[in-house]
Amino acid sequence: MAELSFPFDADNSNGGSQVVSQTQWQSMAVNWASDRIDFPLNNASYTEGSLPFASTVSGRTVTFNAGAAWVGGFYYKLTGTKSFTVADNVTGKARMDLVVLRADMSKAAVNLAVVQGSPASIPVEPQPTRQVGSVWEMPIYAVVVPANNGTISLQRRAPFPMPSPVAFPWWASDSANLLQRGAFSYDLDSNGGDSQWEGFNGRDAFVTTRHFGKSRTYTPDTLYVKGGIPAANRRGRWRWIAPNTFWVSVTIVNDFEDQGIAVTGSNWRAAISLPQNSNGKAIQTLHGYLSNPNSSGGLPNMMSVTATTQPGTNILYLHYPNPTTNKEGLDGMRQFPARSTFSISGTVEANVFSE
């Protein structure tokens, strides 16, 4: 059994070697960086002509402008333009070809190439080859080749780099706003004052993408009803589960033996508060139930609850099925009955972007 390691200052009897072959280099280099165009996407938008390897089509000839890329562990640069003629397709079915940057060990070089696909009712481009020590291809364009020599068109397939993720011990939100566009960051909460989370600084603005660890707690308010339910009996949990999206769970316990917590004045339905404002573009619906073992307030001992958001606010209105007849539909919940427990949970699109 041989032990090999490289590269070192000089060959030695311990298996270390100074010079590496191109295959050994590739075996190492593909672990350092993925295939990608050498061009960070820092702007909010781009035109086709402003990106590396910009393409133009003239008849069946496609031309690519200058660009650079990291392919299969090797660096490639096109300093001028390069053109290809797309093969005819005289069949009655469309075809998809694939333009690649090909690192070919037999040629000891990286070059642009076109891999021809096969006509099909639902055509797909060929899969790129990725074999260390032989041929390694990175797609940059798919070529749509219509049936009967129709007009060809191109679709970008080239991957671009993103900023590497970073972590902050604290002040993470403020720090993340200064990162490059497209950067992920993590709050490690090293001072133990909050929770750990992931964020993304994207085109629309910085946003928390998800919380890690335990869910956050909050104390939901009961709205449009008389007070009386202690804070300890109003329990909420929530977490960001995706950009601008949070999960929430609420439990309201009215443990008064003979007192329902009723709506006040002209209000016709009770509400509770959410931990974040809901999206301003649409009404959203959550579901739950009311456990009412003593049938207090003339309500059933168990009934479903439907909650609806007030768009752009943290208000969640509560409704229940009319207890007398289904034809009456939903009524506004006018009380939290005595000795009852209200529970509701679900997912809400938030209003981080002030829509």
C-alpha positions as CSV (number, residue, x, y, z in Angstrom):
1,M,0.0,0.0,0.0
2,A,1.4,3.3,-1.1
3,E,0.9,6.6,0.8
4,L,1.0,9.6,-1.5
5,S,0.8,13.3,-0.7
6,F,1.4,16.5,-2.6
7,P,2.7,19.2,-3.3
8,F,5.7,19.6,-1.1
9,D,9.0,21.4,-1.5
10,A,10.8,18.2,-2.6
11,D,10.1,14.6,-3.2
12,N,10.8,12.4,-0.2
13,S,10.8,8.8,1.0
14,N,7.6,9.4,3.0
15,G,5.4,9.5,-0.1
16,G,5.5,13.3,-0.5
17,S,6.1,14.7,-4.0
18,Q,6.9,18.1,-5.3
19,V,5.3,18.1,-8.8
20,V,1.7,17.1,-9.4
21,S,0.2,15.9,-12.6
22,Q,-2.7,17.7,-14.2
23,T,-5.0,14.9,-12.9
24,Q,-3.7,15.2,-9.4
25,W,-4.2,18.9,-9.6
26,Q,-7.7,18.5,-10.8
27,S,-8.5,16.0,-8.0
28,M,-7.5,18.7,-5.5
29,A,-8.9,21.7,-7.3
30,V,-12.5,20.5,-7.8
31,N,-12.7,20.5,-4.0
32,W,-11.6,24.1,-3.7
33,A,-14.2,25.7,-5.8
34,S,-17.2,24.7,-7.9
35,D,-17.6,25.4,-11.6
36,R,-18.6,29.0,-12.1
37,I,-18.3,32.1,-14.3
38,D,-15.7,34.5,-12.9
39,F,-18.2,37.4,-12.4
40,P,-20.1,38.2,-9.2
41,L,-23.7,39.2,-9.7
42,N,-23.7,42.3,-7.5
43,N,-26.2,44.4,-9.4
44,A,-30.0,44.2,-9.0
45,S,-30.4,43.5,-12.8
46,Y,-28.4,42.8,-15.9
47,T,-29.0,42.7,-19.6
48,E,-27.8,39.7,-21.7
49,G,-25.0,41.8,-23.3
50,S,-23.6,42.9,-20.0
51,L,-22.7,39.4,-18.8
52,P,-19.7,37.3,-19.6
53,F,-20.0,35.0,-22.7
54,A,-22.8,37.2,-24.0
55,S,-24.3,35.5,-27.1
56,T,-25.7,36.6,-30.4
57,V,-27.5,34.5,-33.1
58,S,-27.3,35.0,-36.8
59,G,-29.0,32.3,-38.8
60,R,-27.5,29.1,-37.5
61,T,-24.3,30.8,-36.2
62,V,-24.0,31.6,-32.5
63,T,-21.2,33.9,-31.3
64,F,-19.9,34.3,-27.8
65,N,-18.2,37.3,-26.4
66,A,-15.3,37.4,-23.9
67,G,-15.5,35.8,-20.5
68,A,-13.7,33.8,-17.8
69,A,-14.6,30.8,-15.7
70,W,-13.4,28.2,-13.3
71,V,-14.0,24.7,-14.9
72,G,-13.2,21.4,-13.4
73,G,-10.4,22.8,-11.3
74,F,-8.8,24.9,-14.2
75,Y,-9.1,28.5,-15.1
76,Y,-10.4,29.5,-18.6
77,K,-10.5,32.9,-20.3
78,L,-11.9,33.9,-23.7
79,T,-10.3,37.2,-24.7
80,G,-12.1,37.8,-28.0
81,T,-15.2,36.1,-29.6
82,K,-15.8,32.5,-30.7
83,S,-18.5,31.3,-33.1
84,F,-20.1,27.9,-33.8
85,T,-22.5,26.7,-36.5
86,V,-25.4,24.8,-35.0
87,A,-26.1,21.5,-36.9
88,D,-29.3,21.4,-39.0
89,N,-32.4,19.7,-37.6
90,V,-34.5,18.6,-40.6
91,T,-36.6,16.2,-38.4
92,G,-40.2,16.9,-37.3
93,K,-39.1,17.1,-33.6
94,A,-37.2,19.8,-31.8
95,R,-33.7,19.3,-30.3
96,M,-31.8,20.8,-27.5
97,D,-28.0,21.2,-27.8
98,L,-25.6,22.2,-25.0
99,V,-22.8,24.7,-25.1
100,V,-20.1,23.8,-22.6
101,L,-16.7,24.8,-21.4
102,R,-14.8,21.5,-21.7
103,A,-11.7,20.7,-19.7
104,D,-10.1,17.8,-21.7
105,M,-7.1,16.1,-20.2
106,S,-6.1,14.6,-23.5
107,K,-5.7,18.1,-24.9
108,A,-4.5,19.6,-21.6
109,A,-6.7,22.6,-22.2
110,V,-10.2,24.1,-21.7
111,N,-12.2,25.0,-24.8
112,L,-15.7,26.0,-25.8
113,A,-17.7,23.2,-27.4
114,V,-21.2,22.2,-28.5
115,V,-22.7,18.9,-27.4
116,Q,-25.5,17.9,-29.8
117,G,-28.7,16.6,-28.4
118,S,-31.4,14.2,-29.9
119,P,-34.7,15.3,-31.5
120,A,-37.6,14.4,-29.2
121,S,-41.2,15.3,-28.6
122,I,-40.1,16.9,-25.3
123,P,-36.4,17.6,-26.0
124,V,-33.8,18.0,-23.2
125,E,-30.2,19.1,-23.4
126,P,-27.5,16.4,-23.0
127,Q,-26.1,16.0,-19.5
128,P,-22.6,17.4,-19.1
129,T,-19.7,15.0,-18.6
130,R,-17.8,15.4,-15.3
131,Q,-15.0,12.9,-15.0
132,V,-11.8,13.7,-13.1
133,G,-8.7,12.9,-15.3
134,S,-10.7,12.7,-18.5
135,V,-13.4,15.2,-19.6
136,W,-15.1,17.7,-17.4
137,E,-17.8,20.0,-18.8
138,M,-19.5,23.1,-17.5
139,P,-22.8,24.1,-19.2
140,I,-23.1,27.8,-20.2
141,Y,-26.0,27.7,-22.7
142,A,-28.8,25.5,-24.0
143,V,-29.5,25.9,-27.7
144,V,-33.1,25.4,-28.7
145,V,-33.1,23.9,-32.1
146,P,-36.7,23.8,-33.5
147,A,-38.0,21.1,-35.9
148,N,-37.6,21.6,-39.6
149,N,-34.7,24.0,-39.2
150,G,-36.7,26.6,-37.3
151,T,-35.1,29.7,-35.9
152,I,-32.7,28.7,-33.1
153,S,-32.5,30.5,-29.7
154,L,-30.3,30.3,-26.6
155,Q,-31.0,29.9,-22.9
156,R,-28.4,30.7,-20.3
157,R,-27.2,27.7,-18.1
158,A,-24.0,29.2,-16.7
159,P,-23.6,29.2,-12.9
160,F,-22.2,32.4,-11.2
161,P,-20.5,32.7,-7.9
162,M,-22.1,33.9,-4.7
163,P,-20.4,35.6,-1.7
164,S,-19.3,33.1,0.9
165,P,-21.6,32.9,4.0
166,V,-20.3,34.7,7.0
167,A,-21.2,34.7,10.7
168,F,-21.6,37.5,13.3
169,P,-21.4,37.1,17.1
170,W,-24.0,39.9,17.6
171,W,-25.3,43.1,15.8
172,A,-26.0,40.7,12.9
173,S,-28.9,42.5,11.3
174,D,-27.1,45.8,11.0
175,S,-23.9,44.1,9.9
176,A,-25.7,42.0,7.2
177,N,-27.1,45.2,5.6
178,L,-23.5,46.0,4.6
179,L,-22.8,42.7,2.9
180,Q,-22.7,42.2,-0.9
181,R,-26.0,41.5,-2.6
182,G,-26.7,37.8,-2.6
183,A,-24.9,37.1,0.7
184,F,-26.1,34.7,3.4
185,S,-25.1,35.5,6.9
186,Y,-25.7,33.9,10.3
187,D,-26.3,35.3,13.8
188,L,-24.6,33.0,16.2
189,D,-26.0,34.9,19.2
190,S,-22.7,34.6,21.0
191,N,-23.8,36.9,23.8
192,G,-26.9,34.7,24.4
193,G,-29.4,37.6,24.2
194,D,-31.6,36.4,21.3
195,S,-31.9,33.4,19.0
196,Q,-29.7,32.1,16.2
197,W,-30.8,32.7,12.7
198,E,-29.9,32.9,9.0
199,G,-30.4,36.0,6.8
200,F,-30.1,36.9,3.1
201,N,-29.2,40.3,1.7
202,G,-31.1,40.1,-1.6
203,R,-32.5,42.3,-4.3
204,D,-35.6,43.2,-2.3
205,A,-33.7,44.0,0.9
206,F,-32.2,42.1,3.8
207,V,-34.5,39.5,5.3
208,T,-34.3,36.8,8.0
209,T,-34.7,33.5,6.2
210,R,-35.1,31.2,9.2
211,H,-34.6,30.7,12.9
212,F,-32.5,27.9,14.3
213,G,-32.9,26.1,17.6
214,K,-35.9,26.7,19.8
215,S,-38.8,28.7,18.6
216,R,-39.3,32.2,20.0
217,T,-42.0,33.0,22.6
218,Y,-44.3,36.0,22.6
219,T,-47.3,37.1,24.6
220,P,-50.3,37.5,22.3
221,D,-52.8,40.2,23.1
222,T,-56.5,39.6,23.1
223,L,-58.1,42.4,21.1
224,Y,-61.6,44.0,21.1
225,V,-62.6,42.1,24.3
226,K,-62.5,43.2,27.9
227,G,-59.3,42.5,29.7
228,G,-58.8,39.9,32.4
229,I,-56.8,37.0,30.9
230,P,-53.4,37.0,32.6
231,A,-50.3,37.2,30.5
232,A,-49.2,33.7,31.7
233,N,-52.4,32.4,30.1
234,R,-51.7,34.0,26.8
235,R,-48.9,31.9,25.3
236,G,-47.4,32.2,21.8
237,R,-44.5,30.6,19.9
238,W,-43.2,31.6,16.5
239,R,-40.2,31.3,14.2
240,W,-39.2,32.5,10.7
241,I,-39.3,29.4,8.5
242,A,-38.5,31.1,5.1
243,P,-38.0,34.6,3.8
244,N,-40.9,36.8,4.8
245,T,-42.8,33.7,6.2
246,F,-43.3,32.7,9.8
247,W,-45.0,29.9,11.7
248,V,-47.0,30.8,14.8
249,S,-48.9,28.9,17.5
250,V,-51.1,30.5,20.1
251,T,-52.9,29.2,23.2
252,I,-55.3,31.4,25.2
253,V,-56.6,29.9,28.5
254,N,-59.6,31.5,30.3
255,D,-59.5,29.7,33.6
256,F,-62.2,31.8,35.3
257,E,-64.9,29.5,36.4
258,D,-67.9,31.7,35.8
259,Q,-66.7,34.6,33.6
260,G,-66.4,34.7,29.8
261,I,-64.2,37.3,28.3
262,A,-66.6,39.0,25.9
263,V,-66.2,41.6,23.1
264,T,-66.7,45.2,24.0
265,G,-68.9,48.0,22.6
266,S,-69.9,47.5,19.0
267,N,-67.2,44.9,18.2
268,W,-68.7,41.7,16.7
269,R,-65.6,39.5,16.9
270,A,-62.6,39.0,19.0
271,A,-59.0,39.0,17.7
272,I,-55.5,38.2,18.8
273,S,-52.2,39.7,17.9
274,L,-49.5,38.0,15.8
275,P,-45.8,38.4,16.4
276,Q,-45.3,40.1,13.0
277,N,-47.5,42.0,10.5
278,S,-49.2,39.9,7.8
279,N,-48.7,40.6,4.1
280,G,-50.7,43.6,3.0
281,K,-51.8,42.1,-0.3
282,A,-54.2,39.4,0.7
283,I,-56.3,37.9,3.6
284,Q,-54.7,34.7,5.0
285,T,-56.4,32.0,7.0
286,L,-55.3,29.9,10.0
287,H,-57.2,27.2,11.8
288,G,-57.6,25.9,15.3
289,Y,-60.2,24.8,17.9
290,L,-61.8,25.9,21.2
291,S,-61.9,23.4,24.0
292,N,-65.0,24.3,26.1
293,P,-65.6,21.3,28.4
294,N,-68.4,23.0,30.4
295,S,-70.2,24.2,27.3
296,S,-69.9,27.7,28.7
297,G,-71.4,30.7,27.0
298,G,-73.9,28.5,25.2
299,L,-71.2,27.1,22.9
300,P,-70.3,23.5,22.1
301,N,-67.7,21.6,24.3
302,M,-65.4,21.4,21.2
303,M,-65.6,23.5,18.0
304,S,-63.4,24.5,15.2
305,V,-62.1,28.1,14.9
306,T,-61.2,29.9,11.7
307,A,-58.8,32.9,11.9
308,T,-58.3,35.6,9.2
309,T,-55.6,38.2,9.0
310,Q,-56.2,42.0,8.7
311,P,-53.7,42.6,5.8
312,G,-50.7,44.7,6.7
313,T,-51.3,44.4,10.4
314,N,-50.7,42.0,13.3
315,I,-54.4,41.5,13.9
316,L,-55.9,38.0,13.6
317,Y,-59.7,37.9,13.7
318,L,-61.5,34.8,15.1
319,H,-64.6,33.1,13.7
320,Y,-66.5,29.9,14.5
321,P,-69.3,27.9,12.8
322,N,-72.8,29.0,13.7
323,P,-73.9,26.6,16.5
324,T,-77.5,26.6,15.4
325,T,-77.4,25.9,11.7
326,N,-74.7,25.3,9.0
327,K,-76.6,27.6,6.6
328,E,-75.6,30.6,8.8
329,G,-71.9,30.0,8.0
330,L,-69.3,31.5,10.2
331,D,-70.0,33.9,13.1
332,G,-67.6,36.2,14.7
333,M,-66.2,34.8,18.0
334,R,-67.7,37.1,20.6
335,Q,-66.1,35.6,23.7
336,F,-63.5,33.4,25.3
337,P,-65.9,31.2,27.4
338,A,-65.2,30.5,31.0
339,R,-63.0,27.4,31.7
340,S,-62.1,27.2,28.0
341,T,-58.8,26.9,26.0
342,F,-58.4,28.4,22.6
343,S,-55.6,27.0,20.3
344,I,-54.6,28.0,16.8
345,S,-51.5,27.6,14.6
346,G,-50.3,28.0,11.1
347,T,-48.0,29.7,8.6
348,V,-48.3,33.4,7.6
349,E,-46.7,35.4,4.9
350,A,-45.3,38.5,6.6
351,N,-45.0,42.1,5.5
352,V,-41.3,42.6,5.8
353,F,-41.2,44.3,2.4
354,S,-44.2,46.7,3.3
355,E,-46.3,45.5,0.4
